Amino acid sequence: MAGDMGGPAGQRRLHPYLPAGRADILAALDRAQHLIVRRAAEIDSLRAEVLSDNAERLLSCASIMAVRLAAGNRLLTFGTGAAAAEAQHLAALFLDPAAGVTFQPPVRTAAPTDRATPAADRLTKAAGSLTKAAGSLTKAAGSLTEAAGGMALPAINLSPVIGPIPAGPDDTGAEQDDTGAEQVAHRLATLAGPDDIALGVTVGDGARLGPAFAAARRLGLLTVGFVGRRGSALLEAGLLDHCFAVRSASVHRTEEAQAALGHLLWELVHAELNSKRPT
């Protein structure tokens, strides 16, 4: 990764609300609360923008994927750097929907009364609200799985270890080799059928996914890419049938928006499959 994220400077970039030295814990809690609210607003705004911008493309992609999956073909996922975790999650979601959407809310614990403060009070109330929201999310996830018919669809994550394709200049600014991408390309050539679906995820422009998508294109697979704001390399190379770009300068916001895109694509695929079931 670019820079030392383990040192003091790196920690302050990751956690800007932390004090530089000894400081009042209440002030630190206030900064943390402000940052959480601001980040939550950023996430909501970006997700709404991304889903709106990609609505038609998502519907078109889901329709084609549903036809291929209904015929017994498979979804094959892969990703660069940390985005490989989202690729792995998507494969698990399609393969085991009940496991993929279940969310366990944290257990709420009350703050010790002898340490109660206005800031701690607000934090406890916020934690209670989050727990309540998590409970609603769990209930909604169960309803979504039931609506989808609990249907398991064939999916394989081609990356046995998280982060098999190094995050290159398009992800972090660090130079890396392309060994991981070539390995995924080899797995595609070995495992893929001509009507399978190749779905790759990156927070950058996707250049390092080029060898994998080139192999998928040669084999006749449907190619789907989740890319970052500079997601031009794969499109310019003519390697993607469907491209979903997240226009954000933040790697973290991009990953969160891509997770939302993946779940919506999964839901739309099931909606297509259910609409064609005999009644």
C-alpha positions, -999 to 999 in steps of 0.1 A, spaced: 0 0 0 11 36 -5 24 51 27 27 36 61 -8 33 74 5 17 106 24 48 119 10 79 136 5 98 103 -13 69 88 -35 64 118 -45 101 117 -55 97 80 -77 68 88 -91 82 120 -90 121 118 -111 125 149 -83 111 172 -64 137 192 -27 143 184 -18 139 220 -35 137 254 -68 155 252 -103 156 267 -120 123 258 -153 142 255 -139 164 228 -127 133 210 -161 117 213 -178 148 199 -154 148 169 -161 111 163 -198 116 164 -196 145 140 -175 125 116 -198 95 117 -228 116 109 -209 133 80 -197 100 66 -231 85 68 -246 114 48 -218 110 22 -225 73 19 -263 78 15 -258 105 -11 -232 85 -32 -253 53 -31 -284 72 -43 -264 89 -71 -247 56 -82 -280 36 -82 -298 64 -101 -270 67 -127 -269 29 -133 -306 20 -130 -311 12 -167 -278 -6 -170 -285 -27 -139 -319 -38 -152 -304 -48 -186 -275 -66 -170 -297 -85 -145 -320 -96 -173 -292 -111 -193 -276 -127 -162 -309 -142 -152 -312 -159 -186 -277 -174 -184 -280 -185 -148 -315 -201 -154 -298 -221 -181 -273 -235 -156 -244 -213 -164 -222 -198 -136 -212 -165 -121 -174 -162 -118 -161 -134 -97 -126 -118 -90 -112 -85 -78 -81 -64 -72 -66 -58 -38 -92 -52 -11 -120 -52 -37 -114 -90 -40 -134 -92 -7 -165 -78 -24 -160 -102 -53 -159 -131 -28 -190 -117 -10 -209 -115 -43 -201 -151 -51 -213 -162 -16 -245 -141 -20 -255 -157 -52 -245 -192 -40 -261 -190 -6 -285 -161 -3 -296 -168 33 -260 -166 45 -252 -137 22 -278 -112 36 -281 -122 72 -268 -94 95 -264 -99 133 -268 -67 152 -244 -60 181 -256 -66 216 -263 -33 233 -246 -26 266 -253 3 289 -226 27 298 -214 25 334 -234 50 354 -204 64 373 -189 75 339 -220 89 323 -214 122 306 -234 143 280 -212 130 252 -213 94 264 -251 98 267 -253 108 231 -231 80 221 -252 54 240 -284 67 224 -267 66 190 -257 30 196 -293 21 206 -305 36 174 -280 17 154 -290 -16 171 -327 -9 164 -318 -1 127 -297 -33 126 -327 -53 138 -349 -38 111 -322 -46 85 -321 -82 97 -359 -85 93 -357 -69 59 -329 -92 49 -350 -122 59 -380 -109 38 -357 -103 9 -344 -139 10 -379 -152 13 -390 -131 -17 -361 -144 -37 -373 -179 -30 -340 -188 -12 -328 -197 -46 -291 -207 -47 -274 -198 -80 -241 -213 -93 -213 -189 -85 -175 -194 -80 -150 -169 -66 -118 -174 -86 -97 -159 -59 -91 -184 -31 -73 -158 -10 -85 -123 -4 -65 -98 -25 -49 -122 -50 -45 -95 -76 -23 -67 -61 -38 -32 -59 -17 -13 -85 -14 23 -94 -51 25 -102 -59 15 -66 -32 29 -43 -4 44 -64 20 15 -56 36 -5 -84 29 -42 -83 32 -71 -107 3 -87 -126 8 -123 -114 -26 -125 -97 -45 -113 -128 -27 -139 -149 -37 -166 -124 -73 -156 -126 -71 -156 -164 -57 -191 -163 -85 -202 -140 -111 -187 -163 -96 -206 -193 -97 -238 -172 -131 -235 -156 -153 -212 -176 -179 -222 -202 -189 -199 -231 -222 -187 -215 -208 -181 -180 -206 -146 -165 -173 -129 -155 -177 -102 -128 -146 -83 -117 -144 -56 -90 -118 -28 -85 -118 6 -69 -95 19 -97 -97 21 -134 -96 -17 -138 -64 -19 -159 -51 -48 -137 -82 -68 -144 -74 -66 -181 -58 -101 -185 -88 -117 -168 -114 -99 -188 -95 -105 -220 -96 -142 -213 -133 -140 -205 -139 -121 -238 -120 -147 -258 -142 -174 -242 -174 -156 -250 -184 -149 -214 -207 -120 -204 -183 -95 -188 -194 -72 -160 -171 -47 -142 -175 -27 -110 -149 1 -113 -138 33 -96 -141 69 -109 -113 64 -135 -129 33 -149 -120 39 -185 -93 13 -192 -115 -17 -196 -142 2 -216 -116 16 -239 -102 -18 -245 -137 -31 -254 -136 -58 -226 -168 -50 -208 -204 -57 -218 -216 -39 -186 -196 -13 -167 -207 2 -133 -186 31 -123 -185 48 -89 -175 85 -92 -158 90 -58 -123 100 -48 -126 80 -17 -117 43 -18 -139 36 12 -170 53 -3 -164 35 -36 -163 1 -18 -195 8 0 -213 19 -31 -201 -12 -50 -215 -33 -22 -249 -16 -27 -246 -22 -65 -238 -58 -60 -268 -64 -37 -292 -46 -60 -279 -66 -90 -285 -98 -70 -320 -87 -61 -328 -77 -97 -316 -111 -110 -339 -129 -86 -368 -106 -96 -362 -116 -133 -360 -153 -124 -392 -151 -103 -411 -133 -130 -405 -162 -154 -416 -189 -129 -448 -207 -138 -477 -196 -114 
